[in-house]
Amino acid sequence: MNIPKDLKYTKDHEWLRLDGEIAFVGVTDFAQGELGDIVYIEVNTVGEIIKAGEIFGTVEAVKTTSDLFMPADAEVVDVNSELEKHPELVNTDPYGKGWLVKVRLIAGGDSHLMNAEAYAEAVGA
């Protein structure tokens, strides 16, 4: 299981990667493995401010449909449009081309997130 050290993680298996004032959000390798083949991503929250732990979209896989939870207080500024045609990118490249949304963090909104070591321990890796 891949758990990059430069990301922050939630107990709900989302990750956050800071890139200047913008952060990328996606689901972890562990989560995509548990979901199975992903067939559809729905995010209709662009322009909205979402609090940490609130739902910002859904992911539909062959096995199940799951809510996506915002890892930190943030404004959704963009959605990965590639996922409309290629939702399987979340399975094949969850930390790269399979990112879900770009957000602008609200000050201090990510202080509760886990580092890679804590997340690995949480999922038993």
NORWOCOR-V166677 format. One record per residue. D_FIRST is the distance of its C-alpha to the first C-alpha in whole Angstrom. Layout:
BEGIN
d_first=<D_FIRST	D_FIRST>
END
This chain:
BEGIN
d_first=<0	4	6	10	13	15	14	16	14	16	16	16	13	15	14	17	18	22	24	27	29	26	23	20	18	16	13	9	6	7	10	11	9	12	14	14	16	18	21	23	22	25	26	30	30	30	33	32	32	29	28	25	24	26	25	25	24	23	20	21	19	21	20	21	22	20	22	20	21	22	20	24	27	28	30	28	29	28	25	23	26	24	22	26	26	22	20	17	16	14	12	12	12	11	12	15	17	16	17	20	22	24	26	28	28	30	31	29	27	24	25	23	19	17	15	12	13	14	12	9	12	13	10	10	7>
END
